[in-house]
Amino acid sequence: MGTKRTLVFVCVHGSAKSLIAAEYFRRLAEQRGLEIGVISAGIDPDPEVPAHVINGLLDDGIDVRGRTPQPVSREDITNAWRVVSFACDLVDLASPDLSIERWDDVPAVVEDFDAARDVIVTRLQPLLAACEGSPTPSLA
């Protein structure tokens, strides 16, 4: 029996960059017929998703109203197929041998939602390609 791979996106507050990445990745993976779990989390989560993020995603047909940013856990990181961080250090949660992809130069969402979204969506393409070429792990 197979198990779904999980991709974890982590930013400081779990309410903007990681959420945008997770939601676009989910949409693009579904369009390609890929079964990939996606987690959006923060190391210091905000109490709610900011209105400009909700509205920016709604403009693109993605509804995150009612979502609450979640804290990243050691379990999330340990069980991840891949981890992407946005300007945050996960050294206390990740094992030293875990490779974490860092996207530290994505523009601030609060300053320019469209620019940040465009950079994130462009960077998702190699991850999607890796998913297409990587077999689903199976439980022994």
C-alpha positions in Angstrom: 0.0 0.0 0.0 1.4 3.4 -0.9 1.6 6.6 1.1 1.3 10.1 -0.1 4.4 12.2 -0.2 4.2 15.5 1.7 5.7 18.8 0.8 6.1 21.3 3.7 6.3 25.1 3.2 7.4 27.1 6.2 7.6 30.8 6.7 7.9 32.9 9.9 4.2 33.5 10.4 2.6 30.8 8.3 0.1 33.3 6.8 1.5 34.5 3.6 4.5 33.0 1.6 4.1 29.4 2.9 0.3 29.6 2.4 0.6 31.0 -1.1 3.1 28.3 -2.0 1.0 25.5 -0.6 -2.2 26.6 -2.2 -0.7 27.1 -5.7 1.3 23.9 -5.4 -1.9 22.0 -4.5 -3.7 23.5 -7.4 -0.9 22.8 -9.9 -0.4 19.3 -8.6 -4.1 18.5 -8.9 -4.1 19.8 -12.5 -1.2 17.3 -13.2 -2.9 14.4 -11.4 -0.3 14.3 -8.7 -1.1 13.1 -5.3 1.1 15.1 -3.0 0.2 16.2 0.5 1.0 19.9 1.2 1.4 21.6 4.5 1.7 25.3 5.1 3.1 26.3 8.5 4.9 29.0 10.5 7.6 29.0 13.2 5.7 31.8 14.9 2.2 31.6 13.4 -0.1 34.7 13.1 -3.5 34.4 14.7 -5.1 34.8 11.2 -4.4 35.1 7.5 -4.1 38.8 6.6 -6.9 40.2 4.4 -4.5 41.2 1.6 -3.4 37.5 1.3 -7.0 36.2 1.4 -8.1 38.8 -1.2 -5.0 38.1 -3.5 -5.7 34.4 -3.4 -9.5 34.9 -4.0 -8.7 37.0 -7.0 -7.0 33.9 -8.4 -9.8 31.6 -7.5 -8.3 30.2 -4.3 -10.4 30.5 -1.1 -8.5 30.4 2.2 -11.2 32.2 4.2 -11.5 30.7 7.6 -8.0 29.2 7.5 -5.8 29.7 10.6 -2.0 29.6 10.3 -0.6 26.5 12.0 2.7 26.0 13.8 5.3 23.8 12.1 6.0 20.7 14.1 9.0 18.4 14.3 6.8 15.6 13.0 5.8 17.7 9.9 9.5 18.2 9.1 10.6 14.6 9.9 7.9 13.1 7.7 8.2 15.5 4.8 9.3 14.4 1.4 10.6 17.9 0.8 10.8 21.1 2.9 10.9 24.6 1.6 11.5 27.5 4.0 11.0 31.2 3.4 13.6 33.2 5.5 13.3 31.1 8.6 15.7 28.7 10.3 14.4 25.2 11.0 17.6 23.9 12.7 15.8 23.1 16.0 13.2 21.0 14.2 15.1 19.3 11.4 17.7 16.5 11.6 21.1 17.7 10.4 20.9 15.4 7.3 17.6 16.9 6.1 18.0 19.1 3.0 15.8 22.2 3.3 15.3 24.3 0.2 15.5 28.0 1.1 13.6 30.6 -0.8 14.8 33.6 1.2 14.7 36.1 -1.6 10.9 36.1 -2.3 9.6 39.6 -2.1 7.5 40.6 0.9 3.9 39.8 0.3 2.7 42.8 2.3 4.6 45.1 -0.2 3.6 43.4 -3.4 1.4 40.3 -3.4 1.6 39.8 -7.2 5.4 39.9 -7.3 5.7 37.5 -4.4 3.1 35.2 -5.9 4.8 35.2 -9.3 8.2 34.3 -7.9 6.7 31.5 -5.8 4.7 30.0 -8.7 7.8 30.1 -10.9 9.8 28.3 -8.2 7.1 25.6 -7.9 7.7 24.3 -11.4 10.9 22.3 -10.6 9.2 20.9 -7.5 6.3 19.7 -9.6 8.7 18.2 -12.1 10.5 16.4 -9.3 7.1 15.0 -8.1 6.4 13.7 -11.6 9.7 11.9 -11.7 9.8 10.6 -8.2 8.1 7.4 -7.2 5.6 7.4 -4.3 7.1 5.8 -1.3 5.5 2.6 -0.1 5.0 1.2 3.3 6.9 -2.0 4.0 
